[in-house]
């Protein structure tokens, strides 16, 4: 599943194309894929036509496209979702749920671009809301602080409130937004913390180390374009390369620990395959 670094790369790669662009056409190919904020009269995806894109926002693993009419389109990529730009005309690939055409007068080329949202496994979602404040007070109100800006004191306070293991707590988007299986394994290894450790037993100094490595790993992954394990590409179709830097994620049991050389252990925590070192991580 695309995590914070991957979603941040989608936003960064699309920003030069989308900012200031006008939406000339938009088609929802799978009506059941869009969730609209309940109001009267009901919101319709067609209301985005002839608006201008004024901002792109990201919170955790979700990002939002804001328009001149104040309407907000929120994208959650799920497991296999992609939002990519293509020259027009282009054939729609299989599993396309939404497509829209934009023209940006600020680009060197004035030819329209087609944006395609596809999601083969359909774990992603699209949401239409009336304005940014509604987004903050509804859908994003359930999210914790973004992992790139959360402070040690915030994570310490959140972890003290749960008796779950550390892996499960860090995957909880209401505690910290943006982390998933890949980066939690990597961060915990660098922080020398066991994923099986009870979250409420983390000390203040350990929370400082945890956030230091969290933000160092996330920034490095962003700089590398994210991790492409199977499906991930950014908004312009480019793969990430941070998977080449993974220390423990995806490694089999018995693989030498990159830190101490002892065999790594693979187990299941919070329903996720988890890899860690019983020697280095406590």
KOLRO-392182 format. One record per residue (C-alpha): residue number from 1; x, y, z. Coordinates in pm, 1 decimal. Layout:
<atoms>
(atom NUM (X Y Z))
...
</atoms>
This chain:
<atoms>
(atom 1 (0.0 0.0 0.0))
(atom 2 (135.4 347.1 -82.1))
(atom 3 (238.8 514.2 241.6))
(atom 4 (331.5 873.1 320.1))
(atom 5 (647.3 891.2 100.7))
(atom 6 (466.3 746.4 -199.9))
(atom 7 (164.0 975.2 -165.2))
(atom 8 (389.9 1276.6 -114.1))
(atom 9 (562.9 1187.6 -439.9))
(atom 10 (230.6 1167.4 -621.1))
(atom 11 (143.6 1516.2 -494.8))
(atom 12 (484.4 1662.0 -581.6))
(atom 13 (486.2 1511.3 -930.4))
(atom 14 (135.4 1635.1 -1009.3))
(atom 15 (165.1 1984.2 -859.3))
(atom 16 (339.7 2148.5 -1159.1))
(atom 17 (74.5 2006.4 -1392.3))
(atom 18 (-236.2 2056.8 -1182.5))
(atom 19 (-179.5 2389.1 -1006.2))
(atom 20 (-363.0 2655.6 -1204.7))
(atom 21 (-512.1 2401.2 -1444.2))
(atom 22 (-874.0 2422.6 -1553.7))
(atom 23 (-1081.6 2105.5 -1563.5))
(atom 24 (-1246.0 2089.1 -1905.0))
(atom 25 (-1407.8 1747.6 -1868.7))
(atom 26 (-1451.0 1484.7 -1600.3))
(atom 27 (-1599.2 1133.5 -1615.4))
(atom 28 (-1675.8 897.0 -1330.1))
(atom 29 (-1649.4 548.7 -1479.2))
(atom 30 (-1744.9 366.2 -1158.8))
(atom 31 (-2015.9 568.4 -979.9))
(atom 32 (-2000.6 339.0 -676.6))
(atom 33 (-1634.4 431.7 -625.4))
(atom 34 (-1714.3 792.3 -529.0))
(atom 35 (-1842.1 890.4 -185.8))
(atom 36 (-2000.3 1234.5 -156.6))
(atom 37 (-2046.7 1440.7 156.6))
(atom 38 (-2416.2 1422.8 252.2))
(atom 39 (-2586.1 1754.2 189.9))
(atom 40 (-2879.7 1905.5 4.2))
(atom 41 (-2868.1 1953.7 -286.7))
(atom 42 (-2633.5 1654.8 -332.8))
(atom 43 (-2284.2 1705.7 -464.9))
(atom 44 (-2204.4 1576.0 -813.8))
(atom 45 (-1868.5 1505.8 -972.8))
(atom 46 (-1978.8 1708.8 -1275.8))
(atom 47 (-1960.0 2021.6 -1057.8))
(atom 48 (-1581.4 2005.9 -1092.2))
(atom 49 (-1604.9 2079.4 -1464.1))
(atom 50 (-1488.2 2429.8 -1563.1))
(atom 51 (-1326.0 2490.4 -1223.1))
(atom 52 (-958.8 2572.3 -1167.0))
(atom 53 (-733.0 2369.0 -939.8))
(atom 54 (-605.0 2604.5 -670.4))
(atom 55 (-427.4 2377.4 -420.7))
(atom 56 (-314.8 2023.7 -343.3))
(atom 57 (-304.1 1902.7 16.5))
(atom 58 (-175.9 1582.8 178.8))
(atom 59 (-247.3 1433.8 519.5))
(atom 60 (-94.7 1095.5 593.7))
(atom 61 (-176.5 860.8 305.4))
(atom 62 (-452.8 1078.7 159.1))
(atom 63 (-437.7 1382.7 -65.0))
(atom 64 (-692.0 1639.1 -173.4))
(atom 65 (-740.9 1849.2 -485.9))
(atom 66 (-898.8 2187.6 -412.3))
(atom 67 (-1075.8 2390.4 -680.7))
(atom 68 (-1186.0 2748.2 -738.0))
(atom 69 (-1544.0 2651.8 -649.8))
(atom 70 (-1412.0 2535.0 -307.3))
(atom 71 (-1503.7 2174.6 -391.5))
(atom 72 (-1252.8 1917.8 -268.0))
(atom 73 (-1174.7 1582.3 -430.9))
(atom 74 (-998.0 1351.9 -186.1))
(atom 75 (-797.6 1055.0 -315.1))
(atom 76 (-699.3 750.7 -110.4))
(atom 77 (-483.8 514.2 -316.3))
(atom 78 (-546.2 203.6 -105.6))
(atom 79 (-336.9 -95.3 -214.0))
(atom 80 (-304.9 -45.9 -588.8))
(atom 81 (-446.0 298.6 -666.7))
(atom 82 (-270.4 530.6 -912.1))
(atom 83 (-340.6 885.0 -1025.9))
(atom 84 (-131.2 950.7 -1335.9))
(atom 85 (-117.3 1209.8 -1611.0))
(atom 86 (-116.3 1128.2 -1982.4))
(atom 87 (-106.7 1317.8 -2307.8))
(atom 88 (-444.2 1333.1 -2479.6))
(atom 89 (-586.6 1143.2 -2646.9))
(atom 90 (-501.9 820.9 -2466.6))
(atom 91 (-684.0 492.4 -2424.4))
(atom 92 (-820.9 429.4 -2077.3))
(atom 93 (-649.1 134.2 -1906.9))
(atom 94 (-845.9 -137.6 -1731.9))
(atom 95 (-977.0 -55.7 -1384.1))
(atom 96 (-1009.3 317.2 -1456.1))
(atom 97 (-1259.1 466.2 -1210.4))
(atom 98 (-1218.7 838.9 -1284.6))
(atom 99 (-1068.4 1043.1 -1565.4))
(atom 100 (-1052.6 1416.6 -1620.1))
(atom 101 (-887.1 1648.8 -1866.9))
(atom 102 (-701.4 1963.1 -1762.2))
(atom 103 (-534.9 2251.0 -1942.5))
(atom 104 (-264.9 2454.1 -1771.2))
(atom 105 (-180.9 2792.3 -1930.6))
(atom 106 (138.8 2812.0 -1724.8))
(atom 107 (301.8 2510.7 -1890.4))
(atom 108 (525.1 2535.2 -2197.4))
(atom 109 (288.1 2304.8 -2379.3))
(atom 110 (-74.4 2409.4 -2391.2))
(atom 111 (-197.8 2065.0 -2497.2))
(atom 112 (-453.9 1915.1 -2255.5))
(atom 113 (-349.4 1646.1 -2009.6))
(atom 114 (-570.1 1355.0 -1907.2))
(atom 115 (-559.0 1245.2 -1543.8))
(atom 116 (-654.1 883.8 -1480.7))
(atom 117 (-737.9 727.6 -1145.3))
(atom 118 (-724.8 349.6 -1159.2))
(atom 119 (-730.9 90.3 -883.8))
(atom 120 (-735.2 -279.0 -982.7))
(atom 121 (-800.7 -412.5 -631.7))
(atom 122 (-1043.3 -133.7 -538.2))
(atom 123 (-917.5 -76.5 -183.5))
(atom 124 (-877.9 293.7 -262.4))
(atom 125 (-1151.1 554.2 -259.9))
(atom 126 (-1257.5 895.8 -388.5))
(atom 127 (-1449.0 1151.3 -182.5))
(atom 128 (-1617.4 1474.8 -287.5))
(atom 129 (-1663.9 1742.3 -21.0))
(atom 130 (-1798.7 2099.6 -36.3))
(atom 131 (-1488.6 2276.4 100.3))
(atom 132 (-1157.4 2237.5 281.2))
(atom 133 (-1298.5 2317.0 626.5))
(atom 134 (-1548.2 2034.1 588.3))
(atom 135 (-1263.2 1800.9 500.5))
(atom 136 (-1071.9 1903.9 813.7))
(atom 137 (-1375.6 1865.8 1038.3))
(atom 138 (-1495.6 1533.6 893.1))
(atom 139 (-1275.5 1290.5 706.0))
(atom 140 (-938.0 1423.6 820.3))
(atom 141 (-1055.9 1486.2 1176.3))
(atom 142 (-1017.5 1111.4 1236.5))
(atom 143 (-646.7 1122.5 1145.7))
(atom 144 (-365.4 1180.2 1391.4))
(atom 145 (-79.6 1423.3 1329.9))
(atom 146 (105.9 1373.6 1004.7))
(atom 147 (414.8 1155.6 1055.6))
(atom 148 (642.9 1419.0 900.0))
(atom 149 (553.0 1680.9 1159.8))
(atom 150 (446.0 1486.6 1469.7))
(atom 151 (653.4 1571.6 1776.0))
(atom 152 (807.0 1333.6 2032.2))
(atom 153 (572.2 1466.7 2300.6))
(atom 154 (268.3 1399.5 2078.9))
(atom 155 (367.5 1041.7 1998.1))
(atom 156 (464.2 976.7 2360.2))
(atom 157 (122.7 1093.5 2482.0))
(atom 158 (-58.0 885.9 2218.2))
(atom 159 (137.6 568.4 2287.8))
(atom 160 (80.4 603.5 2661.9))
(atom 161 (-291.9 569.3 2597.7))
(atom 162 (-277.5 222.1 2440.4))
(atom 163 (-169.0 -120.8 2564.6))
(atom 164 (-132.1 -256.7 2210.9))
(atom 165 (203.1 -362.7 2074.7))
(atom 166 (414.8 -92.1 1917.5))
(atom 167 (364.4 -219.8 1562.5))
(atom 168 (-14.7 -207.2 1592.5))
(atom 169 (-8.4 138.1 1751.9))
(atom 170 (209.9 293.6 1482.6))
(atom 171 (-14.3 151.0 1210.5))
(atom 172 (-315.3 323.0 1368.5))
(atom 173 (-384.5 626.8 1150.4))
(atom 174 (-571.4 798.1 1434.7))
(atom 175 (-247.2 809.4 1635.8))
(atom 176 (-6.1 904.0 1358.6))
(atom 177 (-104.9 949.8 994.7))
(atom 178 (102.0 812.7 709.4))
(atom 179 (285.1 505.9 839.2))
(atom 180 (227.0 156.8 704.7))
(atom 181 (389.5 -183.1 717.0))
(atom 182 (701.1 -91.3 518.4))
(atom 183 (814.7 211.8 710.0))
(atom 184 (710.0 93.5 1057.0))
(atom 185 (939.9 -209.4 1021.4))
(atom 186 (1224.8 10.9 899.1))
(atom 187 (1175.2 278.6 1166.6))
(atom 188 (1149.9 33.2 1455.1))
(atom 189 (1467.3 -141.3 1344.5))
(atom 190 (1665.3 183.0 1335.5))
(atom 191 (1512.2 287.9 1668.0))
(atom 192 (1614.2 -47.6 1823.3))
(atom 193 (1258.1 -101.8 1945.4))
(atom 194 (1079.1 -435.5 1926.5))
(atom 195 (748.5 -428.4 1737.1))
(atom 196 (610.7 -658.4 2010.1))
(atom 197 (686.5 -411.9 2288.0))
(atom 198 (383.0 -262.8 2460.6))
(atom 199 (332.8 88.9 2331.7))
(atom 200 (255.0 237.6 2672.7))
(atom 201 (596.5 128.9 2801.2))
(atom 202 (790.9 356.5 2568.0))
(atom 203 (996.8 615.0 2756.3))
(atom 204 (1028.6 982.1 2665.2))
(atom 205 (1388.1 938.3 2540.2))
(atom 206 (1275.5 641.6 2328.5))
(atom 207 (992.7 848.9 2181.1))
(atom 208 (1248.4 1111.6 2079.0))
(atom 209 (1460.4 846.6 1907.1))
(atom 210 (1149.9 700.1 1743.5))
(atom 211 (1043.1 1033.9 1592.0))
(atom 212 (1397.0 1117.4 1484.3))
(atom 213 (1420.9 794.5 1284.3))
(atom 214 (1061.7 821.8 1163.2))
(atom 215 (1120.9 1155.0 998.9))
(atom 216 (1470.7 1070.0 875.5))
(atom 217 (1343.5 753.7 704.0))
(atom 218 (1038.2 925.5 556.8))
(atom 219 (1241.9 1214.8 413.4))
(atom 220 (1496.1 974.2 264.5))
(atom 221 (1217.1 769.2 109.1))
(atom 222 (1054.8 1081.9 -33.5))
(atom 223 (1385.8 1188.0 -186.2))
(atom 224 (1417.4 842.0 -345.8))
(atom 225 (1071.4 864.8 -500.5))
(atom 226 (914.0 623.3 -252.0))
(atom 227 (921.6 243.4 -258.7))
(atom 228 (798.1 55.0 -563.9))
(atom 229 (737.4 -307.1 -469.9))
(atom 230 (471.2 -387.9 -727.9))
(atom 231 (228.0 -120.6 -846.3))
(atom 232 (342.5 217.7 -720.1))
(atom 233 (425.9 496.2 -963.6))
(atom 234 (412.2 869.9 -908.8))
(atom 235 (181.2 1102.4 -1098.3))
(atom 236 (404.6 1098.1 -1403.9))
(atom 237 (446.7 721.3 -1411.2))
(atom 238 (791.8 705.3 -1250.8))
(atom 239 (895.2 425.9 -1013.8))
(atom 240 (1044.9 481.9 -670.1))
(atom 241 (1378.8 333.8 -561.9))
(atom 242 (1376.5 338.4 -181.7))
(atom 243 (1303.0 -34.7 -178.8))
(atom 244 (1674.2 -76.1 -250.8))
(atom 245 (1744.6 76.2 92.7))
(atom 246 (1509.0 -141.8 296.7))
(atom 247 (1698.6 -294.0 588.6))
(atom 248 (1444.4 -544.7 721.3))
(atom 249 (1110.1 -507.1 545.7))
(atom 250 (1032.9 -806.1 325.3))
(atom 251 (1335.7 -1004.1 441.4))
(atom 252 (1276.7 -1373.8 521.6))
(atom 253 (1326.2 -1530.7 861.9))
(atom 254 (1689.8 -1619.1 909.2))
(atom 255 (1819.6 -1340.8 687.1))
(atom 256 (2121.6 -1177.6 856.9))
(atom 257 (2037.7 -861.6 1045.8))
(atom 258 (2207.1 -570.1 864.9))
(atom 259 (2304.2 -422.8 1202.4))
(atom 260 (2436.0 -715.0 1408.1))
(atom 261 (2436.8 -1016.0 1172.6))
(atom 262 (2206.2 -1231.4 1384.5))
(atom 263 (1909.8 -1396.6 1206.9))
(atom 264 (1604.3 -1180.2 1156.5))
(atom 265 (1267.9 -1308.3 1274.4))
(atom 266 (945.1 -1290.0 1076.7))
(atom 267 (611.9 -1294.5 1257.5))
(atom 268 (258.3 -1155.1 1223.9))
(atom 269 (149.4 -853.3 1428.1))
(atom 270 (-168.8 -652.7 1379.4))
(atom 271 (-243.6 -884.7 1087.3))
(atom 272 (74.3 -776.8 906.6))
(atom 273 (391.8 -964.6 828.0))
(atom 274 (656.9 -812.1 1052.1))
(atom 275 (1034.4 -851.0 1035.6))
(atom 276 (1265.8 -755.3 1320.0))
(atom 277 (1583.8 -851.3 1503.7))
(atom 278 (1542.6 -1009.1 1847.2))
(atom 279 (1901.8 -911.0 1930.3))
(atom 280 (1898.4 -544.0 1827.4))
(atom 281 (1538.8 -453.4 1902.1))
(atom 282 (1404.2 -460.3 2257.5))
</atoms>
